[in-house]
Amino acid sequence: MTITIISPRCGWCWHGYVFKVLDGDSLRVKKGGKVYEVRLYGIDSPEYGQRYGDQAKRFTKARAYKKTVSIEQKDIDSYGRIVALVKSEGRLINRELVKNGLAWVYPQYCRDQKICNPMEKDEKKARKAKRGLWKDKDPLPPWKWRQSKREGSPLRFHREYRFPYWR
């Protein structure tokens, strides 16, 4: 049985069980008999193989793995993943990653100012406090890291993903 909860805080939400954390900002979630890939909205955490990527994955895993989470879908990306705000135990994982210096607010895709403005402030605070990846002098954002890997590297498929990555 699927339950959809409508609340002023969450809009149209659904709940699912996280059975796999792919990386800091990607999950596999079961709802009923279906499996969904969920990408956290508005942020980009370090990639698999990138500095702080393992820390971001462990952080998300500690908060979501083997838990029922609340998902507010914002979009579907070009890989068919649900792009969403994900809450676990009353906390927005998207924002918690930014607060702890384990993700950037993704300027190209973070468009909802009610969500993005507070996260941008959280990012500035994390930078100032040198939390997580902000301990490094000039950390490389994942979108630039991916671009550098595409330039001159053959396309490959990540063992956990259905979509291509560059390495």
N, C-alpha and C positions, 0 to 999 in steps of 0.2 A: 504494500500500500504506500503510495506517495502522498506526502502532505506538503502543501504549499502554504507558507505563512505570509500574510500581508500585515506589515506594520509600518508606521510612519518612519521608523528608524531604518528599515531595511528595504522598503519598496517590495518588489517581487523577489522573494528569497526561496531557496530550496535547501534541503539538508542532504548531505551525503557523507559517506565514510571514506576517509583517506587511507588507501591501502598501499600507496607508493608515493614517495617524494622523489621527483626526478632531479631537481636542483632547487636552488633557493626560491625561485619564482614559478615553478611548475609542479603540478600534482596530478596524480591519478585518483579519481574519486568514483566510488560505486554509489549508485542510486537505483534502488530496485534491482533489476537484473542487468542494468547497463553500466558501462564504464565510460567515464568522461575524462579527457585531459583538460586541466584547468590551468590557465596562465594568470598570474596575479596582475591585476589592473594597475596601470600607471607607474610601475617600477621596473627596473632592470637590475637583477643581481648578477654578481660575477659568474661567468660561465664555467662549465665543466673544463678543468684544465687551466683556468685562469686563477691568479692569486686571489684568495679569499672565497673562491667558489665552494670549497669544501666546508668552510665555516658557515656560509650562507645556507647551504643544504642542511647542515646539522641543526642550525637555528630553526629552520622551518620544520624539520623533522621532529624536533623536541616539542613543537607547538601544535602540530597537526597529525602526525603519523598515528594511525590506529585510533583516530578520534572522529567523532561526527562534527562536521563543520557546517557553517551557514554560508551559502554562496549567493551573492547578488550579481547576476550576469550583467555585464556592461556591453559586451560585444562578442563576436566570433572572429578569430584572426585568420590569416591566409592559410594556416595549417589545419584549420578546422577545430582549433582548441577554443574552449569557452574562456573568455577574458573576464575576470570577475574580482570583486572584493570578497575576501575570504576571512570569516571570523571564526575563531576558536576560543572557547572559554571566555567569550565577551570581548576579545581583543582582535583588532583588525591586523592580520598578519602582514598585509602589504605595508602598513604604516610602521609596524614594529621593526621590520627589516630596515627601513629607512632610519628610524630613531636610533638603532643600534649600529649604524654605519655598515650595513651589509647589503645595501642596495641604493641605487640612484633613483630619484624621481626621473621618469623617462619623458623628457620634454616633447618628443614627437607624438607620444600617445596619451599623455596625461592631460585630458581636456576638461574634465569636470572640476571646475574651480573650487567647489565646496569640499572636494576631496583633495585636490592637488595643492591648493594654497597651504593648508596645514602641513602637508607632507613636505613641501618645499621649505617651510620654516623648520621642521624637524631635521631635514637634511643639513641646513645651515648650522643648527645647534650641534649635530653630530660631527660636522667638519670642525667647528670651533673647539669641541671637546676632544677631538682626535680619536673618536670611537671607530672601532673596526677598521675598514679599509682606509679611513681618513688618517690613520697613523702614518701611512705612506705620504711622501711629499706631494706626489702628483699621480694618484691612481688613475689607471686607464679605464674609462667607461666601457662596459661590455659591447655597446654598439660600435665603438671604435676598434675594440679588440677583434670583434667578428670581421669587421671590414679589413683589418690588417691580415687576418688569416685567409680571407678570400683572395687577396692580391698575391698571387704566386703560389697558392697551395691548392692541391687537388680537393675536389668535393668528396666528402665521406659521409657516412651515416653513423650517428651516435648509437651506441648499443641499446640505450634506453628510449630512444625517440623514434618516431616514424618519419621525422623530417630531417633534411640534410643539415650538416654543420660543416665548418671548415676547420681543418687542423693541419 
